Amino acid sequence: MNKSVKGIDIFFKHVSSSAYERPAFGFQATNMIIQQLIQKDFIIVGDIEGEVKSTLNGIAKCKEECHKW
């Protein structure tokens, strides 16, 4: 919880050819994913330095998903 990173990587399983022609689509999709993670209280993004931190809910969800595999 006390550690932060300067960003996170998001990997898309499937990418359409139009995404390569218009990189803005990828940025828009990534921003939507980040907003959903924030709304679900899984991460916190700092305003000043853009640091990303997991919340307790985010850590619990991660542990839950990892145990499914």
Residue, then its C-alpha position, 0 to 999 in steps of 0.5 A: m500500500n505504501k509503495s507507488v509507481k509512476g504508471i501502469d501497463i495495460f495489455f489488450k488481448h485483441v487489437s483491431s487494425s484500426a487501432y494502429e491507424r488511430p493510436a488515439f483509440g488506444f489512449q481513449a480505451t486506456n483512459m476509460i479502463i483507468q477511470q473504471l479502476i478508480q471508480k471501483d476503488f481499486i487504484i488511486v492516482g496522484d494529481i501532482e506526480g501521477e503516482v499510482k497506488s493500489t487500494l485495499n480493495g484493489i489488493a483484495k481483488c487481485k488476491e481473489e483473481c490470482h486464486k482463481w488460476 
